[in-house]
């Protein structure tokens, strides 16, 4: 049983959904990043989605774009990301760790070599934010060879054929978008796509996590009530880091408190 399967099964027994925070590795520095991710775990995160810093994060809005810039300006390299991941895996042996990255970053190090190193660092899944399913299948084969679950994004307007492809090739979970566009809290989540959630369940797909515009406990509750297995929040988490760059204790406390509030909203009625 994978860490995702074990975590979703445990949550179902406790009548809870999953809350999954996102942060960029190395933001604002590699060392600070480790402490921040530990604070997310201490706050009650059920899984992690961690972004590898990239100079052209096309899927992200301005908040996460600035996080990528901070990480790169701090000198964060691929090996730094691996070290952060190793330390987080040592801190929590059971939490599922997902990596969000871009295809060029894997090509630069060699696709097979990248997946092997990520697996050895404790990564459970990889989502390529700029790679649609038809292009991502070749990456999926490499991921599976190294025991990593390939994650695909399901847009709210996905056709029936695309839904079937996503269901067939996604493992771990499916990243279901609550709306089109890029990440950010300036545009709130739209009404959860209940019909899409039901559709993926009928296809016996991996559990769906709802993302984009998730910034309040009410958003989390709505996602769970609609049938999602959980919710992913990125820009709202990263905004806390940006707001408290000059105060380490305050930043860590605020991150932990935010996660605790969002996690409390995953209780099923």
PyMOL commands that set and color helices and strands:
alter all, ss='L'
color gray80, all
select helices_A, chain A and resi 3-13+30-43+62-73+78-91+103-109+111-120+133-145+160-169+194-202+217-226+235-243+248-264
alter helices_A, ss='H'
color red, helices_A
select strands_A, chain A and resi 18-24+47-51+96-101+125-128+149-151+153-154+174-177+208-211+230-233
alter strands_A, ss='S'
color yellow, strands_A
deselect
rebuild
show_as cartoon
